[in-house]
């Protein structure tokens, strides 16, 4: 019998949530997603030592403020990780806009365009890249503009149906609802143990999937942030799932029949809802989990971006 990973590939596009080049080469996902945490981890491996050295040399030759040069080197390194992944997967690579721009629409648009330009300078077309933006109101508005410019976007840190509806209304190419982080919050808040079938993160993604398919929405639903393979199995059939190498390995070793749980033909019908800015902010405000996890996620990504910039600053001072 084929592994559960191979069965999953037959019903869902499998994406690797990693910057681990060796794991991507071995597991052969269709797409890859990255974020500041993943980029920072990848750059700490021997495989990217020459890449880091090249970016630091490049930075030393740049003009402008020190802060601007450090930020530019950080961008160059993120693109280098993405370019390496793009050489291994046939599909898309997601690269994230700086977390500290999550509430600045214009700066996010500018950064998204700059990321695409940097990839194109390396011969990687925009059709291979997704610009990742936090699912804040401002991030969603940035995605709306970028999508109209022919730049496809991945809206991340998504925990609430209002975010999902607003992303769809903006014409986002793809959303990444976070399964495991939703579970984390509910476990901490309630002290309960959840099965895959009553896992709040799983139920959230299923509800978003039902809403999208019921209303003919083309935006891709890509479940993310998994804690165990049970959550993944409970979302078998979702458009895409982005999975860590560790859980991909577990699925590859798992035997038995994988039942399809999501299908456009079997959705629970959901009426359309209009979500303007006022409604978006109110629905998010009323959802303590989504409010806390969105803020926490932005802070965590900003912290890792800060750690990357601090590393660059230290190395540039040592080389001076």
Sine and cosine of phi, psi and omega as CSV:
sin_phi,cos_phi,sin_psi,cos_psi,sin_omega,cos_omega
0.00,0.00,0.62,-0.79,0.03,-1.00
-0.93,0.36,0.42,-0.91,0.00,-1.00
-0.93,0.37,0.27,-0.96,0.04,-1.00
-0.91,0.41,-0.47,0.88,0.06,-1.00
-0.91,0.42,-0.71,0.71,0.02,-1.00
-0.91,0.41,-0.61,0.79,0.07,-1.00
-0.90,0.43,-0.63,0.77,0.02,-1.00
-0.90,0.44,-0.65,0.76,0.00,-1.00
-0.86,0.50,-0.46,0.89,-0.03,-1.00
-0.96,0.27,-0.29,0.96,-0.05,-1.00
-0.82,-0.57,-0.21,0.98,-0.08,-1.00
-0.60,-0.80,0.62,-0.79,0.13,-0.99
-0.97,0.25,0.86,-0.51,-0.05,-1.00
-1.00,-0.04,0.80,-0.60,-0.03,-1.00
-0.88,-0.48,0.62,-0.78,0.02,-1.00
-1.00,-0.09,0.79,-0.61,0.00,-1.00
-0.99,-0.13,0.98,0.21,-0.14,-0.99
-0.20,-0.98,0.31,-0.95,0.19,-0.98
-0.91,-0.42,0.22,0.98,-0.02,-1.00
-0.98,0.21,0.98,-0.22,-0.09,-1.00
-0.87,0.49,-0.70,0.72,-0.02,-1.00
-0.89,0.45,-0.65,0.76,0.00,-1.00
-0.91,0.41,-0.65,0.76,0.01,-1.00
-0.90,0.43,-0.69,0.73,0.02,-1.00
-0.89,0.46,-0.58,0.81,-0.05,-1.00
-0.98,0.20,-0.66,0.75,-0.14,-0.99
-1.00,-0.04,-0.28,0.96,0.12,-0.99
0.80,0.60,0.85,0.53,0.11,-0.99
-0.96,0.29,0.23,-0.97,0.05,-1.00
-0.98,0.18,-0.69,0.73,-0.01,-1.00
-0.81,-0.59,0.15,-0.99,0.13,-0.99
-0.71,-0.70,0.58,-0.81,0.12,-0.99
-0.89,-0.46,0.58,-0.81,0.07,-1.00
-0.76,-0.65,0.26,-0.97,0.14,-0.99
-0.48,-0.88,0.08,-1.00,-0.04,-1.00
-0.84,0.55,-0.58,0.81,0.01,-1.00
-0.90,0.44,-0.72,0.69,-0.01,-1.00
-0.91,0.41,-0.68,0.73,0.01,-1.00
-0.88,0.47,-0.71,0.70,-0.01,-1.00
-0.87,0.49,-0.68,0.73,0.02,-1.00
-0.91,0.42,-0.68,0.73,-0.01,-1.00
-0.89,0.46,-0.67,0.74,-0.05,-1.00
-0.94,0.34,-0.25,0.97,0.06,-1.00
-1.00,0.09,-0.01,1.00,-0.01,-1.00
-1.00,-0.08,0.44,-0.90,0.01,-1.00
-0.84,0.54,-0.48,0.88,-0.05,-1.00
-0.86,0.50,-0.49,0.87,-0.05,-1.00
-0.96,-0.27,0.24,0.97,-0.03,-1.00
-0.86,0.50,-0.71,0.70,0.00,-1.00
-0.92,0.40,-0.57,0.82,0.02,-1.00
-0.89,0.45,-0.70,0.71,0.02,-1.00
-0.89,0.45,-0.69,0.72,0.00,-1.00
-0.88,0.48,-0.68,0.73,0.01,-1.00
-0.89,0.45,-0.69,0.73,-0.02,-1.00
-0.91,0.42,-0.59,0.80,0.03,-1.00
-0.92,0.39,-0.66,0.75,0.06,-1.00
-0.89,0.46,-0.68,0.73,0.03,-1.00
-0.87,0.49,-0.68,0.73,0.00,-1.00
-0.88,0.47,-0.60,0.80,-0.01,-1.00
-0.90,0.43,-0.38,0.93,-0.04,-1.00
-1.00,-0.04,-0.05,1.00,-0.07,-1.00
-1.00,0.00,0.49,-0.87,0.07,-1.00
-1.00,-0.09,0.00,-1.00,0.03,-1.00
0.99,-0.17,-0.09,-1.00,-0.03,-1.00
-0.93,0.38,0.42,-0.91,0.02,-1.00
-0.87,0.49,-0.67,0.74,0.00,-1.00
-0.87,0.49,-0.65,0.76,0.01,-1.00
-0.92,0.40,-0.63,0.77,0.02,-1.00
-0.92,0.40,-0.69,0.73,0.01,-1.00
-0.88,0.48,-0.68,0.73,0.02,-1.00
-0.89,0.45,-0.63,0.78,0.01,-1.00
-0.91,0.40,-0.64,0.77,0.05,-1.00
-0.91,0.42,-0.66,0.76,0.04,-1.00
-0.87,0.49,-0.67,0.74,0.05,-1.00
-0.89,0.46,-0.69,0.72,-0.03,-1.00
-0.88,0.48,-0.64,0.77,0.00,-1.00
-0.93,0.36,-0.64,0.77,0.04,-1.00
-0.89,0.46,-0.66,0.76,0.04,-1.00
-0.91,0.41,-0.60,0.80,0.02,-1.00
-0.89,0.45,-0.68,0.74,0.05,-1.00
-0.89,0.45,-0.72,0.70,0.01,-1.00
-0.88,0.47,-0.64,0.77,0.00,-1.00
-0.91,0.42,-0.63,0.78,0.04,-1.00
-0.89,0.45,-0.65,0.76,0.02,-1.00
-0.93,0.37,-0.63,0.78,0.01,-1.00
-0.89,0.47,-0.44,0.90,0.05,-1.00
-0.96,0.26,-0.18,0.98,-0.06,-1.00
-0.94,-0.33,-0.47,0.88,-0.05,-1.00
-0.96,-0.28,0.51,-0.86,0.00,-1.00
-0.98,0.17,-0.29,0.96,-0.10,-1.00
-0.97,-0.23,-0.77,-0.64,-0.16,-0.99
-0.98,-0.20,0.43,-0.91,0.17,-0.99
-0.84,-0.54,0.77,-0.64,0.03,-1.00
-1.00,-0.07,0.76,-0.65,0.05,-1.00
-0.81,-0.58,0.72,-0.70,-0.20,-0.98
-1.00,-0.05,0.67,-0.74,0.18,-0.98
-0.94,0.33,0.58,-0.81,-0.05,-1.00
-0.75,0.66,0.75,-0.67,-0.03,-1.00
-0.88,0.48,-0.49,0.87,-0.02,-1.00
-0.97,0.25,0.04,1.00,0.10,-0.99
-0.96,-0.26,0.19,0.98,-0.13,-0.99
-0.88,0.48,-0.34,0.94,-0.01,-1.00
-0.89,-0.46,0.38,0.92,-0.02,-1.00
-0.78,-0.62,0.99,-0.15,-0.08,-1.00
-0.88,0.47,-0.78,0.63,-0.08,-1.00
-0.90,0.44,-0.67,0.74,0.01,-1.00
-0.92,0.40,-0.56,0.83,0.04,-1.00
-0.92,0.39,-0.64,0.77,0.06,-1.00
-0.88,0.47,-0.73,0.68,0.00,-1.00
-0.87,0.49,-0.68,0.73,0.00,-1.00
-0.92,0.39,-0.66,0.75,0.03,-1.00
-0.86,0.51,-0.69,0.72,0.03,-1.00
-0.90,0.43,-0.63,0.78,0.00,-1.00
-0.91,0.42,-0.62,0.78,0.03,-1.00
-0.88,0.47,-0.73,0.69,0.02,-1.00
-0.88,0.48,-0.68,0.73,0.01,-1.00
-0.88,0.47,-0.64,0.77,0.00,-1.00
-0.92,0.40,-0.63,0.77,0.06,-1.00
-0.92,0.40,-0.68,0.73,-0.02,-1.00
-0.89,0.45,-0.53,0.85,0.05,-1.00
-0.90,0.43,-0.38,0.93,0.04,-1.00
-0.99,-0.14,0.16,0.99,0.04,-1.00
0.99,0.13,0.31,0.95,0.00,-1.00
-0.94,-0.33,0.92,-0.39,-0.08,-1.00
-0.95,0.32,0.34,-0.94,-0.02,-1.00
-0.90,0.44,-0.37,0.93,0.03,-1.00
-0.94,0.35,-0.17,0.99,0.02,-1.00
-0.99,-0.17,-0.09,1.00,-0.16,-0.99
-0.86,-0.51,0.59,-0.80,0.20,-0.98
-0.88,-0.47,0.74,-0.67,0.07,-1.00
-1.00,0.04,0.86,-0.50,-0.01,-1.00
-1.00,-0.01,0.76,-0.65,0.02,-1.00
-0.73,-0.69,0.60,-0.80,0.09,-1.00
-0.91,0.41,0.59,-0.81,-0.05,-1.00
-0.99,0.13,0.76,0.65,0.22,-0.98
-0.99,0.15,0.23,-0.97,0.06,-1.00
-0.85,0.52,-0.66,0.75,-0.02,-1.00
-0.93,0.37,-0.63,0.78,0.04,-1.00
-0.90,0.43,-0.63,0.78,0.02,-1.00
-0.92,0.39,-0.63,0.77,0.05,-1.00
-0.91,0.42,-0.61,0.79,0.07,-1.00
-0.89,0.45,-0.68,0.73,0.02,-1.00
-0.87,0.49,-0.63,0.78,0.00,-1.00
-0.86,0.52,-0.69,0.72,0.01,-1.00
-0.93,0.36,-0.73,0.69,-0.02,-1.00
-0.88,0.48,-0.66,0.75,0.03,-1.00
-0.87,0.49,-0.63,0.78,0.03,-1.00
-0.93,0.37,-0.36,0.93,0.06,-1.00
-1.00,0.03,0.09,1.00,-0.01,-1.00
0.99,0.17,0.36,0.93,0.03,-1.00
-0.93,-0.37,0.92,-0.38,-0.07,-1.00
-0.98,0.22,0.58,-0.81,-0.12,-0.99
-0.82,-0.58,0.50,-0.86,0.08,-1.00
-0.90,-0.44,0.93,-0.37,0.00,-1.00
-1.00,0.00,0.89,-0.45,-0.15,-0.99
-0.94,-0.35,-0.02,-1.00,-0.06,-1.00
0.77,0.63,0.78,0.62,-0.05,-1.00
-0.95,-0.30,0.86,-0.52,-0.12,-0.99
-0.78,-0.62,-0.04,1.00,-0.22,-0.98
-0.61,-0.79,0.56,-0.83,-0.04,-1.00
-0.88,0.47,-0.56,0.83,0.02,-1.00
-0.87,0.49,-0.65,0.76,0.06,-1.00
-0.87,0.48,-0.70,0.71,-0.04,-1.00
-0.89,0.45,-0.67,0.75,-0.01,-1.00
-0.93,0.38,-0.69,0.73,0.01,-1.00
-0.89,0.45,-0.62,0.79,0.04,-1.00
-0.89,0.45,-0.67,0.74,0.01,-1.00
-0.91,0.42,-0.69,0.73,0.01,-1.00
-0.89,0.47,-0.49,0.87,0.01,-1.00
-0.99,0.15,-0.10,1.00,0.01,-1.00
0.98,0.19,0.43,0.90,0.00,-1.00
-0.87,0.50,0.63,-0.77,0.03,-1.00
-0.92,0.40,-0.64,0.77,-0.15,-0.99
-0.44,-0.90,0.54,-0.84,0.14,-0.99
-0.85,-0.53,0.47,-0.88,0.01,-1.00
-0.85,-0.52,0.99,0.14,0.09,-1.00
-0.93,0.37,0.72,-0.69,-0.11,-0.99
-1.00,-0.04,0.93,-0.36,-0.08,-1.00
-0.98,0.21,-0.83,0.55,-0.12,-0.99
-0.90,0.44,-0.60,0.80,-0.03,-1.00
-0.94,0.34,-0.53,0.85,0.10,-0.99
-0.90,0.43,-0.71,0.71,0.05,-1.00
-0.86,0.52,-0.72,0.70,0.00,-1.00
-0.79,0.61,-0.72,0.69,-0.06,-1.00
-0.90,0.44,-0.70,0.71,-0.05,-1.00
-0.94,0.34,-0.58,0.82,0.07,-1.00
-0.89,0.45,-0.71,0.70,0.00,-1.00
-0.91,0.41,-0.64,0.77,-0.07,-1.00
-0.96,0.27,-0.56,0.83,-0.12,-0.99
-0.95,-0.30,-0.39,0.92,-0.09,-1.00
0.96,0.27,0.11,0.99,-0.04,-1.00
-0.99,0.10,0.35,-0.94,0.16,-0.99
-0.96,-0.29,0.77,-0.64,-0.07,-1.00
-0.94,-0.33,0.58,-0.81,0.17,-0.98
-1.00,0.05,0.16,-0.99,0.03,-1.00
-0.87,0.49,-0.54,0.84,-0.07,-1.00
-0.98,0.20,-0.37,0.93,0.07,-1.00
-0.91,-0.42,0.24,0.97,0.05,-1.00
-0.88,0.47,0.86,-0.52,-0.04,-1.00
-0.86,0.50,-0.54,0.84,0.04,-1.00
-0.93,0.37,-0.68,0.74,0.05,-1.00
-0.88,0.47,-0.72,0.69,-0.03,-1.00
-0.90,0.44,-0.57,0.82,0.04,-1.00
-0.90,0.44,-0.72,0.70,0.00,-1.00
-0.92,0.40,-0.64,0.77,0.03,-1.00
-0.87,0.49,-0.66,0.75,0.00,-1.00
-0.91,0.41,-0.65,0.76,0.04,-1.00
-0.92,0.40,-0.68,0.73,0.04,-1.00
-0.85,0.52,-0.73,0.68,0.01,-1.00
-0.86,0.50,-0.70,0.72,-0.01,-1.00
-0.88,0.47,-0.73,0.69,-0.02,-1.00
-0.89,0.46,-0.75,0.66,-0.06,-1.00
-0.94,0.35,-0.56,0.83,0.02,-1.00
-0.90,0.44,-0.53,0.85,-0.12,-0.99
-0.95,-0.33,0.27,0.96,0.09,-1.00
0.91,0.42,0.47,0.88,-0.02,-1.00
-0.98,0.17,0.76,-0.65,-0.08,-1.00
-1.00,0.06,-0.28,0.96,0.00,-1.00
-0.81,0.59,0.74,-0.67,-0.05,-1.00
-0.98,0.20,0.69,-0.73,0.07,-1.00
-0.99,-0.16,0.87,-0.49,0.00,-1.00
-0.82,-0.57,0.99,-0.16,0.05,-1.00
-0.86,0.52,0.60,-0.80,-0.07,-1.00
-0.61,-0.79,0.14,-0.99,0.12,-0.99
0.87,0.50,0.91,0.42,-0.03,-1.00
-1.00,-0.08,0.55,-0.83,0.03,-1.00
-0.98,-0.20,-0.37,0.93,-0.04,-1.00
-0.33,-0.94,0.26,-0.97,-0.05,-1.00
-0.96,0.29,-0.30,0.95,0.07,-1.00
-0.88,0.47,-0.64,0.77,0.05,-1.00
-0.89,0.45,-0.65,0.76,0.00,-1.00
-0.91,0.43,-0.73,0.68,0.01,-1.00
-0.87,0.50,-0.58,0.82,-0.02,-1.00
-0.95,0.32,-0.21,0.98,0.04,-1.00
-0.90,-0.44,0.30,0.95,0.04,-1.00
-0.84,0.55,0.79,-0.62,-0.06,-1.00
0.97,-0.26,-0.24,0.97,0.10,-1.00
-0.85,0.52,0.44,-0.90,-0.07,-1.00
-0.77,0.64,-0.81,0.58,0.04,-1.00
-0.60,-0.80,0.41,-0.91,0.11,-0.99
-0.69,-0.73,0.79,-0.61,0.04,-1.00
-0.98,-0.21,0.84,-0.54,-0.28,-0.96
-0.76,-0.65,0.63,-0.78,0.03,-1.00
-0.94,0.35,0.41,-0.91,0.03,-1.00
-0.83,0.56,-0.63,0.78,-0.01,-1.00
-0.86,0.51,-0.72,0.70,-0.01,-1.00
-0.96,0.27,-0.51,0.86,0.11,-0.99
-0.89,0.47,-0.66,0.76,0.04,-1.00
-0.89,0.46,-0.68,0.74,0.01,-1.00
-0.88,0.47,-0.69,0.73,0.02,-1.00
-0.91,0.43,-0.58,0.81,-0.01,-1.00
-0.92,0.40,-0.48,0.88,0.00,-1.00
-1.00,-0.03,-0.25,0.97,-0.06,-1.00
-0.98,0.21,0.69,-0.73,0.02,-1.00
-0.93,-0.37,0.16,-0.99,-0.03,-1.00
0.95,-0.30,0.14,-0.99,-0.04,-1.00
-1.00,0.08,0.74,-0.67,0.05,-1.00
-0.99,-0.14,0.90,-0.44,-0.02,-1.00
-0.99,0.11,0.70,-0.71,0.07,-1.00
-0.96,0.28,0.80,-0.59,-0.05,-1.00
-0.97,-0.23,-0.45,0.89,-0.04,-1.00
-0.83,-0.56,0.70,-0.71,0.03,-1.00
-0.41,-0.91,0.61,-0.79,0.03,-1.00
-0.86,0.50,-0.40,0.91,-0.04,-1.00
-0.99,0.14,-0.23,0.97,-0.11,-0.99
-0.82,-0.58,0.46,0.89,-0.05,-1.00
-0.97,0.25,0.43,-0.90,0.18,-0.98
-0.99,0.13,0.83,-0.55,-0.10,-1.00
-0.90,0.43,0.64,-0.77,-0.01,-1.00
-0.69,-0.72,0.79,-0.61,-0.02,-1.00
-0.95,0.31,0.53,-0.85,0.01,-1.00
-0.92,0.40,0.53,-0.85,0.02,-1.00
-0.80,-0.59,0.69,-0.72,0.05,-1.00
-1.00,0.00,0.82,-0.57,-0.01,-1.00
-0.86,-0.51,0.98,-0.18,0.14,-0.99
-1.00,-0.04,-0.05,-1.00,-0.07,-1.00
-0.87,0.49,-0.69,0.72,-0.01,-1.00
-0.87,0.49,-0.72,0.69,-0.01,-1.00
-0.91,0.42,-0.67,0.74,0.01,-1.00
-0.84,0.54,-0.78,0.62,-0.06,-1.00
-0.92,0.39,-0.57,0.82,0.01,-1.00
-0.94,0.34,-0.70,0.71,0.00,-1.00
-0.89,0.46,-0.61,0.79,0.03,-1.00
-0.94,0.35,-0.66,0.75,0.02,-1.00
-0.87,0.48,-0.60,0.80,-0.02,-1.00
-0.97,0.24,-0.19,0.98,-0.02,-1.00
-0.95,-0.30,0.99,-0.10,-0.06,-1.00
-0.86,0.50,-0.65,0.76,-0.01,-1.00
-0.86,0.51,-0.78,0.62,-0.06,-1.00
-0.90,0.43,-0.67,0.75,0.01,-1.00
-0.87,0.49,-0.74,0.68,-0.04,-1.00
-0.93,0.37,-0.69,0.72,-0.07,-1.00
-0.95,0.30,-0.55,0.83,0.06,-1.00
-0.90,0.44,-0.75,0.66,0.01,-1.00
-0.89,0.45,-0.69,0.72,0.00,-1.00
-0.88,0.47,-0.67,0.74,-0.01,-1.00
-0.90,0.43,-0.67,0.74,0.03,-1.00
-0.89,0.45,-0.69,0.73,0.01,-1.00
-0.88,0.47,-0.67,0.74,-0.02,-1.00
-0.91,0.42,-0.70,0.72,0.02,-1.00
-0.92,0.39,-0.61,0.79,0.03,-1.00
-0.91,0.41,-0.60,0.80,0.03,-1.00
-0.90,0.45,-0.69,0.72,-0.01,-1.00
-0.94,0.34,-0.57,0.82,0.10,-1.00
-0.90,0.44,-0.65,0.76,0.06,-1.00
-0.89,0.45,-0.62,0.78,0.03,-1.00
-0.91,0.42,-0.63,0.77,0.04,-1.00
-0.90,0.44,-0.70,0.71,0.00,-1.00
-0.91,0.41,-0.60,0.80,0.04,-1.00
-0.91,0.42,-0.63,0.78,0.05,-1.00
-0.89,0.46,-0.69,0.73,0.00,-1.00
-0.90,0.44,-0.68,0.73,0.02,-1.00
-0.86,0.51,-0.71,0.70,-0.01,-1.00
-0.89,0.46,-0.71,0.70,-0.03,-1.00
-0.93,0.37,-0.59,0.80,0.01,-1.00
-0.93,0.37,-0.60,0.80,0.04,-1.00
-0.92,0.40,-0.62,0.78,0.00,-1.00
-0.92,0.40,-0.52,0.85,-0.04,-1.00
-1.00,0.09,-0.25,0.97,-0.06,-1.00
-0.94,0.35,0.00,0.00,0.00,0.00
